[in-house]
Amino acid sequence: MRRQNTDPVRVGHELLEAAGIEVNGPAPWDIQVHDDRLFERALRDRELGLGEAYQDGWWDAERVDQFLERVQLADLRSAIRPSLGLLWLATRARLTNRQSIGRARRNASAHYDIGNDLYERMLDRRMVYSCGYWDNSSSLDAAQEAKLDLICRKIGLKPGMRLLDIGCGWGGLAEYAATKYGANVVGITLAAEQEVVARERCRDTTVEIRRQDYRDVVDTFDRVVSVGMMEHVGATNLATFFEACDNALAPDGLMLHHTIGSNESKLRADPWFDRYIFPGGVVPSLEQISGAAAPRWIVEDVHNFGPDYDRTLMAWLANVDEAWSDLPAYDERFRRTWRYYLTASAASFRVRNLQLWQIVFRRSQQRTDVYRATR
């Protein structure tokens, strides 16, 4: 617990020293402090204050990911008592549904409609904005294609099957499933900029792209998938999400959800990420997922390859850094915000505070069927 009536600069130095970080030291993970107000801000607002101070240029590190890796390994967050402002954010998360149908559209637009030029340069050639599968892959393009193929194999996708892709992004999985596996795909997204690119990407395929909320789907499909979508559903709506999948899936169907996972059950996200990156997003725990799925669904397979997200995120960061001169519409504050987002996320996967799960489900009525997991 934070000590009272002490100098914040001294307390900050002591906490960082305990994490193996030297203020203005020579190591790539050492913090270079440009404004001593950083310490008071971080001691007051924890991760929110630390992130905002980085956005404001109050500190740097040669390797921000390695600095944040050490901060997380030492669990410095737990050494600091939350401010009243942070406690209010936690209370608000319990009292409101920040992923209602109306808010979900605004949340999606806030992150995914900031500019396709950024995402085109950051992501692989298919513009897949989720963790790659790096087994036997040496490039981002190969890792993302391996992930798409893994999903199609896990759900036993066959020519002519109808596939619902919830949160289809820029259409990478939808196009792949149609062209490589002969599926008839419906991809849904709430982001206008994603819809434009996905339609163009898939225009010569058997893919239909819709701007639609998962709660409004009325069709029936042989397979249902979501990739990087469950994080946007919110714990309050997980049961509704599974009900919508149940309504959309044929009686003998399979579904797969590819999602970032938390080790703890929470109702709100990291406040910095909630404010600046993914408004309304909450990373679910296995407990929350299985609780929302019971008793209607059987979990057939859980595959964790969270460490692959560290490598994916660092590849995205390298792409953004390389292409920055071609992105004049984004100012330096945005660049610092985006760099902090990518490096903080990479550090969380590196120290296993975050996981990446692919979970395969079938209905509990199909309990006599046998599912053989693939990798």
N, C-alpha and C positions, 0 to 999 in steps of 0.2 A: 504494500500500500504506500502511496506517496506520502512522504513526510511533510508536515505542515511548517510554515514560517521559515522556509529554507530558500536559499538562493537557487532559482531555477537553472541557471547556467551550471552551477556546481552539481546539482542533482542530475542534470542531463549528461554531463561528462561522466559521472559515476555509473549511470545506467549503461551508457555506451561502452565504457571500459569493461563492464561485466560481460558484454556481448562480444568482446574482442575487437572493438572498433575504436580507433584513435581519432580524436577531433583534429582535423588538419594534418593527419598523418600521411605517410607515403604509400600505403598499401592501396590497391585498386578499390577495396571495399571501405576504406576510411572516408569519413564524411568531411567535406570542405565547407565550413560554415562561413557564410557571407553576411549574416545578420543574426546577432545573438538573441533577437526576439524569437527565433526558432524554438528555443528551449521552453519558454513560457507557453508558447502556442501548442507545442506537442504535449506538454504536461497537462494542459487544460483539455485538449480535444483529441488526444491519442492519435489514431491513424488518420482521422480527418485533418487534424492540425498539421501532421507531418506531410501529408500529401499536398495540402494547400500551400504550405511553406515552400515545397519544391516547385509548384506551379509559379509561385511568386519570385522564384530565383533566390531564395534565402539560403539554400544549400545545394551542393552537388556532390557527386562521387564519380570517380572514373568508371566504376561498374556499379550502377544503382541496383542491379539485380543481386549482386553479391552483398552489398550493404543491407538490403532488405531481407536477404536470406539469413544473415546473422541476427538481425533484429527479431525475426520470427523464431529462429532456433532458441534464442534466449528468452522468448515470450515476454518481451519488454512491455507489451500491452497490459499484461496482468499486473504489472508493478505500478500502474497509474490508475487512480480512481477516476471513473467517468464524470464528466461535467454534467450540470443540469441540462444543458442543451442536448448532450448525447442521450441522457435518460429520457428526454421528451421524444426524441426520434424513435427510441425503442417502444415507448408507449403508443405513439401514433401508429406504428406498424401493427400493433395488436388490435387497434380499434378500427382500422380502415382496410378496405380491400383496394390495394393499389394496382391490381391487375383486373379490374372490372372491364367489361367490353369497351366502354368509352375510354378509359385510361390506357388500356392496352395499346390502342392505336397511337396515342400520343407518346407512350413510352417507346414503341418501336420506331417511330419517326425520329425521336430525339437521338437515337444511336445510329440507325441504319440509313437515314436520309441525309447525313452530313456531307456526302459527296462520293459518288462512285469512283471518281478519279483517285481518291485515297485508297479505296479498297482494291481497285484494279492493280495498283502498284504494290500494295502490301501482300496480297494473297497469291495463291498459285494460279495457274492459267484457267482453272475452272471456277475460281473465286469461291472456294469452299472455306467458310469462316468458322471452323471448328477443328478439334485436335486431329492431326494426322496420325497414321499408323506406321511407325518407323521400322518395324521388323523388316529386314531385307530391303530397306529403302535408304537411298543416300541423298535424295533431294526432296524439297517440299512438294513438287509436282507428283513425284512417285509415291510419297507418303500419303497424300490426299487421295490419289487414285486407289491405293491399297486399302484405305479406309472405306471408300465407297464400295469396292468389290467385297470387302469383308461384310458389310451390312447386307448386301444383296444375297450373299451366300448364307448368312445366318438366318435370314427369313425364307430361304428356299424359293427365291423369286424365279418364276418361269415365264416363258413367252405367253402373252395374252392376259396375264394376271393384271388386275386393277390395283394400283398402289397409290395410297394417300401419303403425301410428304407434307407433314405439318411443320410450318416454319421453313419453307423451301429455300429461303435466301435468294441468291442470284441464279438458282436453277441447276447447280452443278450435279447434285444427286439425281434430280429428276431426269436430266439429259442422259446421265450415265445409265440409269436403270432402263430407260427407253431404248437407247442405242446398243448397249451391250447385252441386255437381258430380254429385250423385246416386250417390256411391260408397258401398259397403258397407265400413265401417271397423271394424277392431279396434284399440283403443288400449290399450297396456300401460303400467303404472306400478308402482313399488315403494312409493310413498308412500300411506299410508292416507287422509290428509286429501285428497290429490288425487283419489283414487279416489271418495270420497264426492261431491265437487263435480262431477267429470266425469260420473258416472252421472246425477246430477240434471240437469246441463246437456244431456245427450244422450238423455234418457229417451224423447222422442217422435221419435227419428230411427232410422236404420239402423245405429247405432253400438253396438258391444259394448265395454265397458270391463272390463279384467281387471287384477288385481294379480298381475303375472307378470314374471319375469326374461326378458330377451331370449334367454337360453340355453335356456329351456324351451319356446319356441314350436315347435309341430309342424305348423301349418297351412301352406297355400300361398296366396300373394297375387300379384296382378298388379303391384302397386307396393309399395315399402317406403320409408318416410321416417323420419328421426329429426331432431328439432329441439332443440338444446341437450342432446343425450344423449351424444355421443361424448366430451365433456369428462369424463364420469363413468365411462367404460369403463376408462381407464388404459392406458398404453403396453403393459404386459405382456399385456393382453387384446385388443388391436386385431385380431390375426389371428383370434382366437376370435369376435370381433364380426362380422367379415366372413364367416366361415364360417357363423354363425347366419343372417345375411342371405341368403347363398347357399342355405341349406336352406329358407328361407321364401319365396323369390322364384320365380315361375313362369319357365320357360325363356326367354320373350321379354320379361321384365319390365325395368323401370327402377327405380333407387332414387336417392334424394337424401338427403344428410346436410348439415345446417345446423349448423355448429360454430364456436366460437371457435378461433382458430388462433395458434400460437406461431411466432416467427421462428427459434427454436432447438428442437432435439430434446432433450427432458428426460424424466426418469423421475419427477419429483416437482413439486409445485406450489410456489408462493411459500409459505413456512412459515406466515405469518400467515393466509393464506386457507385453508390446509390445516387449521389448528388451529381456526379460528373460523367459517369460512363453508362451505367445500366439502371435508369430510374425504375423503381418498382421490382427489380429483379431480386430473387432469393435463390441461392443454391440449395437444393434439397439434400437431406440425408437419406440413407437407405431406410431408416426407421420411418421417415415421413412418406417415402415412396411406397414401401410395402404396406404401411397402414392405410394409405389411400386406395391401394389396389385390392386389399382384402375385403371380402372373401371371394370376389368375383374372378380374380386372376391368379394363375400359377406363374411363379417366376421360374422360368426354365434355365436361364443362364445369366450370370453376372460376370462380366469381363472388365477388369480394371487395368487400364494402361495409362494412368495419370502421368507418370514420368515423361511420356511422349508429348504431353502438352508443353512442358518446359522447352523442349527442343523446337516445337512448332512456334511458340511465342517468340523465341529468340530469332527464329528465321523471319518472322514477320517484322520484328524490330530492325533486323539487318536490311530488309527490303525497303522499309520506310526511310531509314537513314540514307541509303543509296539513292533513293528517288526524291529526296527532299527538295532539291533544286527544281524539280519538275512539278512542285505542288505550291505555287505561289499564293493560292487562295487561303492558305492556313498560316496563321502568325506564329511567333515564337512561343507564346503562352500555350497555344494548342499543341505545339510540338512537345513541350514539356509535359503537358497533361497526358498526351498519348504515350510518351515514353514511360511515364510513371505507371500508367495502366498496364502496359505490356511487361515491364520489368517486375512490378509488384506481383502480377499474376504468375509469371515464370517462377519467382521465388517461392510462392505458395505451393506450386506443384512440386518444386524441387525438394522442399522440406516435408512434403506429404500432408500439408494442411488442407489441400484440395486434392480430389481424385477425379478421374474420368471413367465413367461407367458406360458400358453398353449392356442393356438389360433386355432380354427376350421374354415375352409374355405369351401365354395362351390362356383361354378361358378355363375356369375350373371344371366346367362340364366336359372338357376334352382330356380329362385326367388319365384315360386309358391310352392315349396317344403317346408315342415315344419321341422325344426330341434329342438329337445328337448334336452337341455343340461343335462349332468349327472355329478355327483360329487362322 
